[in-house]
Amino acid sequence: MRYKIIGPPAERYDEILTAEALDFLVALDERFAARRAALLDTRRARRARFTTGQLPDFLPETARIRQDPTWRVAPPAPGLTDRRVEITGPPDRKMTVNALNSGARVWLADFEDATAPTWHNIIGGQLNLIDALDRRIDFTDERGKRYVLGDDPATIVVRPRGWHLVEKWIAVDGRPISASLVDFGLYLFHCARRQLDAGSGPYFYLPKLEDHREARLWNDVFVFAQQYLGLPQGTIRATTLIETITAAFEMEEILYELREHSAGLNAGRWDYIFSIIKNFGQWTDFVLPDRSDVTMTVPFMRAYTELLVRTCHRRGAHAIGGMAAFIPSRSPDVNEAAVSRVRADKQREAGDGFDGSWVAHPGLVEVCRDEFDAVLGDRPNQLDRLRDDVVVTATDLLAVDKTPGQVTADGLRSNVAVALRYVDAWLGGTGAVALWNLMEDAATAEIARCQVWQWLHHRTPLAEGGCVTDDLVRSLLAEALADLVAGREGPDRDRAVAAAGVLERTALQESLPPFFTTDAYARHLAPSSRSGADG
């Protein structure tokens, strides 16, 4: 055998880790591992060029694709015609039931930013998806309330982990396999036929792509996988998250590469902001104000989203809007103010031509649906709204210096606290974390971490006076850690200290690591970490 399962066995894991499924993973790895590695090298080289002052632009070598008016993506697949509300969350057992019953048209089962990739979460999540499709899933909470699957569940779309991540608990030829191929391969192998029998299909969200060559790799994976499993070509459909600044310059090329398998593009707003800081944070023109000031209406974000709608509808593809991360609160005043902001956000997206949008909590499904109902009525989408009025230049996409707002002491303190608490929860096996009435995931924690690094790197002035210094950030981190460990003992306390160590390595050093997750996964995440993803 060329594969080795390093993660420990548990109940029902043998249903996922069958010899046939693992042979499929080996075949995927054998065919695509080298190309994945080469594309990651390309990422590193491109980022190095950005440090010299080079900026991205629309590619001259692919101008013919952008200029050709004739090509289109495949028509919407069953279950993906009307996507006016999509809910996202980790594939743990409770979320699986609640998301499928939420009234949203689509559930994004997120193995990426909303899932801490413990062995238990990854394999348990795959089991939960099988159980949902076989309609044998239920959940009983700590109060004894039982949740069961309703009669009209949402369409399942799976988000595998990004190309940059590995699954260290499965080795092929002695090395960790791509986490993307694990999440994709196990779901496709076990659930493609189940989905087709149910009148749907195997659908995916593709995260963190940086260029059209990475989309081409996914398309080639799809073609090979369908041939291997005897599925008709075009059975797989994938929506690509445009959540990196480089991908924003290649939206049409990404649709073109995936056109037989494309289900559209999504405005992955949080990772997009993270990508801006990660790639250009060393330059003063790209210093962003407090995270709360970087809304979807600031110039560079507005340019990006309007270009996305125009690009998608020109090619017959769905354009899906960004996340509403608010979590309903017990405070009526907090709820009223937050829901008002969510409603305005969804109203803007529907008015701009988006075909649907994301929420993180079932309590926001109705808010989002109402705003899209008001624009769509009985129509399933607004693909016929071409937005020919939109003209976006490279300068518009990079107009970060036109973002209004300030860097404040509260904003700095909030970033330190959010990043620390999120990493602590992530190390404990939880990837979607409720903090101060917001659902934080890896992307929002990355923004917080990178803003701390950026402001420290530039000794950014604070609105109240003074500037961001190493001593100030370390004192805020010590303060946040003391608050976090209060009342903790043993492993729980050790985990918080380890989380602070992750931030010191990934936010307080001279250089900015691309992701905190790669550091934390390699050093700290154990296979025994558990969350609610029990299969």
C-alpha positions, 0 to 999 in steps of 0.5 A, a space after each residue: 500500500 502506498 498510503 498510510 493512515 496516521 490518524 487514530 481509528 474511531 467509531 465508523 471511520 472505516 465507512 469513510 477510509 475504505 480501501 477503494 476511497 483511499 486508492 482514489 486519493 492515491 490516484 489523485 495525489 499521483 496525478 496532481 501533487 507535483 502540479 500543486 507544488 509547482 503552483 505553490 512555488 508560483 505563489 511564493 515567487 509572485 508574492 516576492 515580486 510584490 515586495 519589490 513594488 510590482 503590482 498586479 494587472 489584467 493579464 495581456 496574454 489572456 486578453 483574447 479570453 476577456 475580449 471573446 464575447 461568445 463563450 459561456 459557462 454551463 447552465 445552472 445545475 439542479 439545485 443551483 438555479 435559485 441561490 438567493 440565500 446561502 448559509 455557511 458553517 462547519 459540517 458538525 452534526 448540529 450545524 448540518 441539521 440546522 443549516 439544512 433546515 434553515 430555509 436557505 437554498 444552499 448550505 456551504 458545508 465548510 471544511 476550510 475557514 469554519 473548521 479546525 482541521 482535526 482528524 476528528 472534524 475532517 472524518 466526522 464531517 464526511 460521515 455527517 454528510 453521508 448521514 444527511 444524504 441518507 436521511 439518518 442524521 439527528 442531533 440532541 442538544 444538552 437540553 435534551 432537544 432533538 433536531 431532525 432533518 426536514 422535508 426540504 433541505 438545502 442543496 449541499 455545496 462542500 468547501 474543501 481546504 485550500 491548495 496551501 494546506 496538507 492533511 498530515 494524518 494521511 500520508 502517500 509515499 511517506 509525505 502528507 497528502 493535499 488537504 484539498 484532494 482529501 476533502 474533495 476526494 472523500 466527498 466525491 467518492 462517497 456522495 456523488 452517486 447519492 447526490 445524483 440519485 437524489 436529483 442533485 449533484 456533487 457541488 463545491 466551493 473552491 477557496 483561496 485561488 490566486 490565479 487561473 492556472 489554479 482553476 485549471 488544476 481544479 478543472 483537470 482534477 474534476 475531469 480525471 475524477 469523473 473519468 475514474 468514478 464513471 461520472 458524466 463530464 460536467 457532473 461536478 459543479 464548482 463556485 469559485 471564491 474570489 477572495 484574493 487580489 490576484 484572482 480579482 484580476 483573473 475572474 474571466 479567466 477563472 470562469 473560462 478554465 472551469 466553464 464546463 464545471 463552473 457554477 459562478 463566483 462568490 465575493 469572499 470579502 474577508 479573505 479578500 481584505 486579508 489578501 490585500 494586507 498579506 500581499 501589499 502590507 509592507 507599503 504605506 499606501 495599503 495601510 487599512 484603518 480599523 477592521 470595522 471601517 473596511 466595509 463593502 462600500 469603500 472604493 476598492 471593495 465596491 470596485 471588486 464586487 461590481 466587477 464580479 457581478 459584471 463578469 459573471 453575468 456576461 458569462 451566464 454565471 451566478 454572482 454570490 455576495 459576501 458573508 453576514 457574520 452577525 449572530 443574533 443577541 439577547 439584547 434587543 438594541 444590539 439586534 436592531 442595530 446589527 440586523 439593520 446593517 445586515 439588511 442594508 448590506 443585502 439590499 445593496 447586493 441585490 440592487 447591484 445584481 448579485 443572485 444571492 448572498 451568504 449568512 452565518 446564522 439561521 436567524 439571518 436567513 429571512 433577512 437576506 431572503 426578504 431583500 432578494 425577494 424584493 428584487 427577484 420576485 418569482 425569478 430564480 436569479 438576475 443573470 439577465 442583468 449584465 451590468 454593462 454600465 460597470 467599468 473597473 480598472 486596475 487602479 480602481 481595484 488597488 485604490 486602498 488608499 481611498 479607504 476612509 477611517 482611522 486606526 484606533 486603540 480600540 481597533 488594535 485591542 480588538 484585533 489582538 483579542 479576536 485573533 488570540 481567542 480565535 486561535 485558542 478555539 481553533 487549537 481546541 477544535 472549533 473553527 467557527 467562533 462566536 465573539 462579541 456577536 460576530 461569527 469569526 472564522 479563520 479569514 476574519 482572524 487572519 485580517 486581525 492578525 495581519 492588521 496587527 502586523 501591518 500597523 506594527 510594521 509601519 508604526 502606524 499613528 493611533 487616532 488618540 495619539 502615539 503609535 503602534 509599537 512592539 511594546 504596546 502590542 505585547 502589552 495588549 497581548 499579555 492583557 488579552 491572554 490574562 483575561 483568557 486564562 482566568 479560571 483555566 487550569 492544565 491543558 486549557 491554560 496551556 492551549 491559550 498560552 500556545 495560541 499566544 505563541 502562534 500570534 507572536 510567531 505570525 504577527 509580531 515578527 519582521 516578516 509576515 507568514 502567509 497563513 497562521 493556520 499552517 504554523 498552528 496545524 504543524 505545531 499544535 493541532 493533534 488528531 485527538 482534538 474534538 468538537 461537535 463533528 461526531 459522526 
